[in-house]
Structure formats: C-alpha cells, structure tokens
Amino acid sequence: MRYKLATALGLLSTIIYFDVCSDYYHSIVEYTDKVIWQLGPEEILIRNYDRQFYYPTPVTKSVFLGFNGNIDVILEGPKFLNGISSEVLSGEEDLPSINSVNQLKSTFNYFFKRQTAAERSVGYQPAWEEIVRLIEAFPEKSYFIGGNAALIARTMSKNDVQIKLAIPSGPELVSQLEEHGLTVMESCLKSRDEFHVILEYGVGSVYEGHTSTRANRFIFSRDVANSEMDAINCFTKGDLSDVDVVVIAGFHMLENQPESTKQQVLGSVQEKVLEHRLVHLELASMTRADFLLELFNSLAVRVHSLGLNEAELAFLSEVLGGPPVTESVESVKEALVFLLSKATGGQLSRIHFHCLTFHVIVEKTGKWKNGATAVAIGTLTAAKYACDTPNLIPDNHELRWTGAGSKPVVRYVVGASSKPVVR
C-alpha cells in the first residue's frame, strides 16, 4: 500500500461544494447498516461518504502550482535496508542530514520506531552515489511522480481546471505528467530528472526488532534544482492575473541553502503573495528551527491557507512555543488554534492538518465556506491514493479513530468514525 502525500487536499477545499444530510437521518441509516445488515465500521463509513457527499462542478477555473517536482523512487524500506551489510551498528538518531549509508539506516530507524513520516537531504555527494548504486542493484523498485506541487497537479488534473505548473522537470517527469494531460512551463524544463527516494513500510513491517502498527514512509534525496528553487522565477516574474488560486510548496528544500539565497527567495515570493487573492502554502518536513520560524513569520502568515502533517505541526508548535502534539485529535486541535493565534498581522485564516488517521481544519470565523467539504474530501482522496484504488474498498482500510464525542474548537473534524464529518 503506497502512502501518497495528501498535499492536494488544501486546494481541493477551495473549489468543491457539497451538502451534509441531517444527523437524524444519519442515525437511522447507521442503525440499519450496523444492526440489520451487520456491516463493519469501515464499510459503514464508506457508504456514508456516498450518501452524504457529492462532487459538484468546481468553481475554480485556473490554478498556479509550484515549485517542487521530481521522480519518486519507491522501495520497501525495511527490506532494502536489511539487505545492506554494515560493519557498524546503525542504532537510531534524528540527524538533520545524511552523510553515509550507516546514517541513512540510523535515521530511518529513529522514525520507524516512532512511525512518523520524515524527509532528509543527503549532504555528501560520495554517500549519495553509493546509495544510488545500492538502489540500482535492488530489483524491487518503482518510479512515480513526486514532489508536493507535482502531486497536487496530478490530483487536480482530474478536474476541469487549467493548470500552470512551474516545477523543474526532466524527461521522465515530463513524460509521466503528460499521461495526466499536464504540461510544465517551458522555462522550467531540465535535461535530467531529480530523484527522491521513498522508503515505505506497511502495517506489520519489521526493522531492527520493531514491528510497525501503521503505514508510513521516510524520504531522502540530493536534489539540486528543487533545493535552489529554480522554478521560482516562473512565479515571481510571471503574470498570474488570470489565475484563481495559487498553491506553493517545496520551501523545505531551501533549508540547507546559504542565508542569502533564502532571503532572496522568501523576499521575492512574499511580495508576489501579497498581490494575489487566494494563496495556499503546503509545508513539508524540516529540521532547522530557525528556518522554520523564519518561513512562518515571513511567508506562512501572509498566505491565506496552510497545509501540514503531524511531524510538521509538532515541530512548528514547538518552535513557536506552543503545546506539545500527540496522536489525539484534541492535541492537534489545540496546536492548530495556537498557530492561528500566532499569525497576527497577516492573511492566514485557515489550516488543514492531515495524517493517516484523521484530518482537521481550523478556520477563522466568516473567512471560508464549506469546511466540511474540504475535510471530508481530504480524507477520501488521501485514502484512495494511499491504496492506489479509484474507490474505497473496506478490506483495504482500518478505522483508527472513533472519537464520537469530539467537539472541534473552531470548525470541523473528520476521521475514522462512522460519520465522515464530525462537527
């Protein structure tokens, strides 16, 4: 089962509308499914999605997407790493960058034990070349479209929406994007592809004596074009007057760049963001607190919508002096409300949190419509991509949260209860 980034979900919320049936009607139907038909909780939830929600005509006609795209090389993490012999015990360590094969194993082990997603860069070229040789010799691998912006574009291509796509793209990525009817802006084309390696694991995977109880992944790369944000000029110097929504991602790749490069990129994007009426920023895994704080204060507070996962939320809350984040919905809600409270003097009015078990959206009152639409379709889309199926299949899914008594602080919570949306 492949876990695909759910980064398209923040954008989906701005373009789709649907209605929610009454709680009374839902209770009757749920009782019938559970007692008379004796259906399992997964099948009841899937049926309720079909009953309560529909996909109307999108109201957004054009989207700009940037700035990161690459080819993902997918491998089964434990199997790949277990096949690499090492003279030194790998142990476990949360390293900001990877400079050897042994450091790759120890960093993967750290996050595998905690079953959380993470992303790291390879800082030493000889180490990257050695890892690439090991990957080339590993027979069980697949190649897919990667990078938050590219994945959002692939998801959005299923809608009747014009897409301006600004990502660095080599021949393989261009070819795969064309299969989805997507064309990259000409100034972003490259002679070679950038590769990101995704070490995935499923429920029951074993590594270094530990067994996973959930599916997740660890990502690493040595990516020059995305790290330098080559595609940024398509945004800062382009005409976006005909674009309804702007979605930007990939800023985590700036983390290890010189301070002058960071300042130049963030400054140019900041000015452009203020010119547009609707901008969504999608975060990704970072390790440097100073850069994350700078990114939040200089850019995140100035966009209208923000998307992040559990690792990113925990780190950002910590950096801003907020509450610790656990796996509970209440903890996530508290941290999200705290983040919105820190976004003073800017435009940020919405945050979409996504993890495998549930999604949460917090919004400032009166700023957004149909939050239930966004959060329900977010979980639905993520589940379909996680298992690579066009429709939800009950046997492929396991409910992990049944928080029937949850009452969100700001707006909506959706998760693994029998109701797709809990208000």
N, C-alpha and C positions, 0 to 999 in steps of 0.2 A: 504494500500500500504506500503510495507516494504522498508525501505531505507537501502540498504546493502553498507558496506564500499567499496569504489572503489579502494582498495589498490592494486588489481592485475593489474591495468592499467599501472603502470610504467614498470612492467616486460613485459607486452604484447607488448610494443613498440619495444622491442629489438629483437623480434622473428618473426614478421609478416610483410609482404610487400604487397603493392597494388598500383595501378595506379590511377591517377585522370584525369577525362575527361576534355576537354578544356572548358574554360569559355564561348566560343561562343556557343558550343553545349549545354552547361548547360542553357544558357539564352533562347534558342529556346524551350527546353523541359519544362523549368519552365513556360514560357508564355503559352504553350499548357495546362499544368496542371491547371494553375490558371484561364485562360480566357475561354478556350474551355470546359475543364472538370469541372471547378469551384470547385476545391478541396480546402480544408482548409490548412492552413500553416503547421499543424502537419503532415498531410498525404503527402504533397509535400516533406517535409524533409525526411520522412521515405522512400519514393520512391527514393529519390536521393541517400540515402545510398546504396540501392540495385543497382542503376545504376552505381555509381561511384567507388564502392569499392568491392573487393573480398578478400577471405581468402586463400592465397596460402599456400604451405607446410611450416611449421615452420623450421627455420634454426637452432634453439637451440634444442639440444637433451637431455640435462640434467640440472636440476636446484636444488640448495640447498635452502631450505626455513626454516627460524627460526625467532623469538624464542617464539612467544606467541600464545597460543591456549586455548580455553575454550568452555564451553557451554553457549550460549546466551539464557537468559530467556526473551521473548518478551511480553510486556504488552502495552496496550493503556494508555499512561502516564496520561492525564487529568482524565480519568475515574477511574484509580487506585487511584490516589492521592485525588481526590474529595471524594472517599469513606472512607478516613481516617480522623476520627474526631481529632481535635486538640484544646486544651484549649487556646493556644496562637496563635495569628495571624502570619501566616508564613512570610508575606512580601516578599521581594526579596533581595538576597545577593549573590555575587560571592565568595563563600567560597573555600579555597584550598582543604579541606577535609570535610567529613560529619560525624558528631558525634551524631546525633539524627534524629528521624523521621521528626521533625519540620525543621531541617536544610536541609533535603532532599527536602522538599516542597519549601522552600525559594530559594534554589539553582536552582531547576528545574524552578521555576517561573522566575528567573532572565534571564535564557537563552531562555525560552519560549517566553517572551516578545520581545526578540531580534531575535528570530527564527534562532538561530545558534546552531550548534552541540557542545557538550562538554562531557567531561568524568572526573569523580571524584572517589576517593577512600573513603571507609568508614574506619575511623581510630579507631573506638571504637567497640570492639567485642560485648558488650551487645546491642548496637544500631543495628549492623548487624543482630544479632539473632532475634531482634524484627521485623526488616524489612522482614527477611526471613519468619517469621510466617505470616505476613500480605500477602506476596506473595503466600504462600502455600494456604491461605484461599481464594485467588482471583481466580475465576474459569476460567477466560478468559486469558490463557497464552499459549505460545508455546515455544518449545525448538529447537534450531538450532546450527549449527557450528558457533563458534565465535573466535575472535582474528584475527588480520591482517594476520599473517603468515598462519593460517589455512584457511582463506577465499581465500587468493591468491592460495593456494594449490588446493582448491576445483575448482576454476576457471581454473587453469592450467591443471587439470585432464582431461579436455575436449580435450586437445591437445595430440599429440603423443610425450610426453615428460616424461623422467624418473625423478622422484621427490624424493629427500632426504629430509624428513620432520622431523625437530627437534623442537618439541613443547611438553610441559607437557600435558599428555593425560590420563584421567581416562576412566573407562569402557564405559560411554555413548558417549564420544567424539570419542573413538576408533571405536565404532560401527557405528557412523554416517559417519566417514571418510571412513570406509571400503565400504560403499554404493557407494562411488565415486572411488573405486579402489585404495585408498590411505593407505599406511602403515607407521606408526610412527617408528622412530628409537628406538630400544629396550631399550636403556639406558634412554629414556625419558618417559617411561610408569609409571603411578601412580596408586595407589589403589583407589583414589577418584577424581572426577572432580572438576575443579574450575568453578564457575558460575559468569557470568556478567549479570547484569540486564539492559535491554534496554527499556526505556520509550519512546515509539514512539508517534507521533501525525501527523495527516494529515491536508490538507487544510480544513479550517472551524472548526478545533478543538477549544474548548473554555476552558480557565482556568483562574481563578481569574479575570474575567471580560474582558479578552483579547481574540481575535479571530485570529488564525493563518492563514496567507495567503500562507504558504508554508509548505511542509512536512519536518520533521527533527526528531532528537532523542537526548535523554540525557542518558548517560551510567554511571553506578556506580558499584562498586564491592569491595570485600575484598579478594584479590587474593594473596595467599602466594607464590605458585610455580612460577607464572609469575613475581611477584614482585622481587623475589630473582633470577630470570632468571636462573632457574635450568637447562634449556636446552643449556646453553651457551657452556658447555664443548664439546658437540657434534660438535660444530663449531671450537673452539679453538684447540682441540686435535685431530680432525678428519682429514682424508685425502680427500681433495677436488680437487685433481689433475684431476679427471675425470668429473668435473662439469663445464659447460659452463658459467652459470650465478649464482650469489649468491644474494639472496634477504633477507634482515634482517629487523626486525620490533620488536616492543614491548619495546623499551628503555624507553618509558614514565612511565613504571611500576617501574623503578628504582628511580623515583623522591623522594620518601619518605624513601629511604634506607639510612643507615649510609654512611658517606662520604668515608670510607674505602672500602665499597662494591662497590660503584660507580666507584672509581678509579681502583679497581681490574678488574671489568667487562669491562669498557671502554678501559683500557690499553691492556687487552688481545685481545679484538676484533680489536682494532686499528692495532696491529701487524699483525693479520691474514688478515685484509682487504688489506694491502699493498702487500700481496702475490698473490692476485687474479686479473685477468684482467678485470672483469666486475662485479661491486657490486652496487646494488640499496638499498637505505635506505628509509623506509617509516616511517614518523613521525606520532604522534598521540597527542591528547590534553594534554597539560601540564600547570601548574600554577606557577612554580617557575622560575623566570627569570635567576637566577644564574645557575641552572642546564641546562636550555635550551641553554644558552650561552656556557656552558662547552661542551654540546653534539655537538653543531655546530662546535666549534673550534677544538675539539679533534677527532670527527668522521665524521660529515657530509661533511666537506671539503675534506676528504680523500676518500670518496666513489666516484663513477662515476656519479650516478644518485640519485636524491632526489624526494620524493613524499610527498605532504601535501595538506590540505584543507584550507578553508577560515579562520577558527579560528587560525590554526597553523601558517599560513602565516602572519596574522595580529600581532600575539604575537612575532614571530621571527623577523619581520621587526622592531617592536618597540624596542626589546631587543638590536638589532644591530644598533639602531639609524637611521633607515630608514624611508621612507614615510609612512603615515597612509594608511590603506587599507579599501576601501569601497566596495560596491557591483558592482562597474563599472569595465568593462574589462580593461580600461586604467589604473585604480588604481592598479589592480592586476599585470598587465604587468610591471608597474614602480617598484613595490616592488620586483618582481621576478628578474628583471635585476639588481636591487640593491643587492640582495642576491648573485647572481653570481659574482658581482664585489667584494664582501667581501670574497669570497672563494679563496683567494690568497695562493699560495704555496702548493696547494693540487691537487686532481684529479677531483673535481666536475665540470662537464661541461654541466649538463642538470638538469632541474627542471620541474616536472609535477605537475601542480596545478589542483585540481578537486573540484568542488562544484556541487550542483544540477542543476544550470542554464547553466554552461559552463565549459569547460576545457581549460587550456592554457599550452603550453610547450615553455620554452625558452631553447636555446641551444647555446653553443659556436660554432662559425663557423668552419665547417670542422670536427667536432668531431662525429657526428651522421648521420645516414641515415634515410630517410623516416619519418620525424617528423609528416607529415600529417597522416600517418598510425596510429601512436600511439594515437594521439589526437582524431581522428575520432572513432577508435575502443574503446577508453576510454569512450567517451560519450555513444556510442552504448551499451557497456557492462554494464555500470552503469544504464542506463535506463531499460534494461532488468531485472537486479537484483532488481531494486527499485520496480518494479511492479510484480516481480516474474513470468514473462512470457517468453517463448522461443523466441518470436518475438515481435517487436514493434507494438502496437495497437494504432492507432491515438486517440481514445477516452480516453485512459489512460494517455495521455500526453498533457501538455500545454506549448507552447513556451513562454519563459520569457525574451529572449534577441533577438533583431533583428538588431544588430549592423553592418549593411551592410557596413558602412564607416570605420570600424575599420581596422587599419594597424598595425599589431604587430611589436614590436621593434626588436625582434630577429628572430622569425621564424613563428609559426603558431598559430592561434586562432580558436577554434571550438566552436560553441554554437548553439543557437536556431534560426539561420537564415535559409532560405530555402536551402542554401548551407551547406553541412556538414562541410566543411573546408573553412575558410576564410583566405587567405594568406596576 
